């Protein structure tokens, strides 16, 4: 597994620093799901519901590159529309 800092650098190289966040509050906000599944898991003390990063790609190529990097280094990708 790669370090948090290394992965952050790879992601910012793809989408730019303004479009990657590892801020605790932002990641917590993105961990919520409108169907309440993640809220229910949270009550069971499942810490996997909070992402390590929030990445906001702006085009298909950036999405492709983010997914490739995540796959290469074993990070899960959970797309939101």
C-alpha positions in Angstrom: 0.0 0.0 0.0 1.2 3.5 -0.8 1.4 6.4 1.6 -1.5 8.9 1.9 0.8 11.7 0.7 2.0 9.7 -2.4 -1.6 9.0 -3.4 -2.6 12.6 -2.8 0.2 13.8 -5.1 -0.8 11.3 -7.8 -4.4 12.5 -7.7 -3.5 16.2 -7.7 -1.3 15.6 -10.7 -4.4 14.3 -12.6 -7.1 16.7 -11.6 -5.4 19.6 -9.9 -5.0 20.5 -6.3 -8.4 22.3 -6.1 -10.2 19.1 -7.0 -8.8 16.7 -4.5 -9.6 16.8 -0.8 -8.5 14.8 2.2 -10.2 17.2 4.6 -12.0 15.3 7.3 -15.2 17.3 7.1 -15.4 17.1 3.3 -14.7 13.4 3.3 -17.3 12.9 6.0 -19.9 14.9 4.0 -19.2 12.7 0.9 -19.6 9.5 3.0 -23.3 10.2 3.3 -25.7 8.4 0.9 -29.2 9.6 0.1 -30.6 6.1 0.7 -29.2 6.2 4.3 -27.2 2.9 4.0 -24.0 4.6 5.1 -25.7 6.3 8.0 -26.9 2.9 9.2 -23.4 1.4 8.8 -21.9 4.3 10.7 -24.1 3.6 13.7 -22.6 0.1 13.7 -19.1 1.7 14.0 -18.0 0.9 10.5 -15.3 3.4 9.7 -15.0 2.3 6.1 -17.8 4.5 5.2 -15.6 7.6 5.1 -13.4 8.0 2.0 -9.7 8.8 2.3 -10.0 11.3 -0.6 -12.7 13.1 -2.5 -11.7 13.6 -6.1 -13.7 15.7 -8.5 -12.6 15.0 -12.1 -13.9 17.3 -14.8 -13.8 15.1 -17.9 -13.7 11.5 -19.1 -9.9 11.4 -19.3 -9.5 12.5 -15.7 -12.0 9.8 -14.6 -10.0 7.2 -16.5 -6.7 8.3 -15.0 -8.1 8.4 -11.4 -9.6 4.9 -11.8 -6.3 3.6 -13.2 -4.2 5.0 -10.3 -6.7 3.8 -7.8 -6.7 0.3 -9.3 -2.9 0.2 -9.5 -2.4 1.1 -5.8 -5.4 -0.8 -4.4 -7.7 2.1 -3.6 -11.5 1.6 -3.9 -13.4 4.0 -6.1 -17.0 4.9 -5.3 -18.5 7.0 -8.0 -21.1 9.6 -7.2 -23.2 11.4 -9.8 
